[in-house]
Amino acid sequence: MTIGTTRELKNHEYRVGITPDNAAAFVADGHTVYVETNAGDAVGFTDEMYREAGAIILDTPTEVFEKSDMIIKVKEPEPCEYGYLREGQILFTYLHLAPNPGLTETLIKRGVKAVAYETITDDEGNLPCLRPMSQIAGRLSIQEGAKYLEKSFGGRGILLGGVPGVERGKIVIIGGGVAGTYAAKAAVGSDAQVTLLDVNMNRLSYLEDVFGASVTTLYSTEANIRKSLKEADLVIGSVLIPGGATPKLVRKEHLKIMKKGAVIVDIAIDQGGCCETSHVTTHDNPVFIEDGVVHYCVGNMPGAVPYTSTMALSNATFKYARLMANMGFEAAIKKDKGLLNGVNVYKNKCTNKNVAMALDLEYVDIATLIK
């Protein structure tokens, strides 16, 4: 199989889809690897490192897409890349299709075999390729939130950990999944007062066992959300419906009861965000203020720490890429049911139920399409 990766185009996105070690493994398996020149420079992976691994360096993304049976990326293609995609080509990356009808329509029309990292499951139903980025985003959310609480950024001027004789800041985390848990770990480390809300009582029991009295757990109801938002200095939105649009749990009307200068970090923005007033921002211009509340909604948070993110991501995704390369696409998804769950578009059909529901598309069970 021919396998390629290109330089990411999203604002301040420095991660790369294939590491030199990945390339060497593919080549050892008998595959050909194409890498766009300078694709890994920001992570510290030079063209020479890829050449030493046996990869072929090409000058343009057009060449890489044209020559590659499988494209491995980090983030979804930008509109200027849509024209590179072709029928039968495997696209293996984060897709986040629910809030992106344009990309979804393109993938369907062009007959791309689109596999989304974020909907691949393991034997326990967890999301192994989303997990490492959720861990990073969770930890970063507290770091970024603390920064934008500073007065010069429009925040309240609160030091989360306080000092002797002064009340500590209050952090509210909505969603107790992987990102929420890692946000809680970082929040506890900041010495702030931490409240975490979720609708899964088993998860809340687990988190209470893990954090003890360091975190107050609450069942997520409208009343508890309102009460928590009213007291919060920093709100972390970490709600996830795999592949689907995120419910708007923080509504515009809620901003009026929040403290002026409070900060919302919407980790869920890739799937549309869990705050009604959220819209995607960039690392260049990460925040905006609405009704006196600072919103941080960067769509590629882990891109800020690209070496850590690239290595963590490749650790999780490479085995699936290798399986598809060695067995072929259809044989691989038949063998691995978790990888099958990652297929969002196949044979010009939407094969992920949550994506189809979010975009009002026809859903087709992929099992009916595989021969």
Steps between C-alpha positions, in 0.01 A plus 500: 500500500609859444460715811540876532492788743498874437568815695199602709336828393289586803609812689802418717458128441850357524423132550572248226314181409797268451820498707834378360463186713157439345646549154780251570248240616283547191803468273614186684156354428554561129300821458599830339478814712473854361554805721450863398820695552526669841183323623664406831743789547305668781508178701871452440463237224714614208472385139833321547357300791216385275742415219709293740179316593447414134231757418491701176481879540273684257479875443123553504191359671347445156772247419454320832123469456535388138747223582349372827238229548470606866542850637581523871445844653435656838216741431219499247583627149463871443273613212804564279588130535158361404597487134787262577269226625401222263274197481620198696772691684528431873501812717610425856485801733288691749189594299245649745233496229193587708556878483654487148241430230730626222771245569246222553334573166840503328604166646169342397503644146863407438460145628774527762546224757503734799612365836471732801738458791233628736249220440732197507422285804683234698362179649357691798330761285755769581647741244871413488599746226313790656626428851855641474383830351222522760760451772712781358205733438372438853829597658546796265151630577598591855829653387328714236207584724733621774675726251183658366371566850772765515358852483705598195309240296158610626483249784403556863857534619478180704790280606344155505700371796459819703741593777468481879208712611343522154231270360611255231352507151208277405525264203193323356552208264199384297558144383695231683649309207870484417541873432298593808698261718833639386368853542406402856852366563652828387236700688570318826869567444429872473348494853173646372154398622377244245148385412436236233161420346395193300183305423659159561475404867748216459751746360438746783554222755827407331619862494412544866708192581790643300494858625336467841419831663717693251212507252128554561296280265147597397241329284457716191157661509387842381480618862849375588648646182346841572614498862853396403529755218390779731790425737766413240813693413605245237268259312635205304262351242603140436180331384525236225260303283730289279465624144192705583426865567559613858191603700491869594503472878625855558247727331521867418258582780738338749771757426291769667520321838875442476765726650636767269845395388435129559657273237351212300738253334292296256702184434199360312525763226620244240154343520318834506561597863289456812450875544236662283712811446818314405655521157834366384801720570869462417827505689564842340175643635385252764239691698198722461272660759122465500277643775815565704613134490829408335468206257802288402398272212815397315415208273841333515617551857757216501671666203657737753720215627572321171782267600308352793180488295655342191672226696191427711277494192725271297523261795122464482433508125791320337380146564177574313683662209735203482208257504336677205829517311589134553157343456326747275209721606210258480684208659623724782157636594354151488771378736485788749149607605637804679663623180172431321335745738749760381368495144283810458466500120520200265379441146341847478294441816510635856568199721506666842159531664587804715646691206195419287267615778692825554498589129159354409656251259399148407680251724611173345633215713844426361440128548257517206769651277793272568543210265 
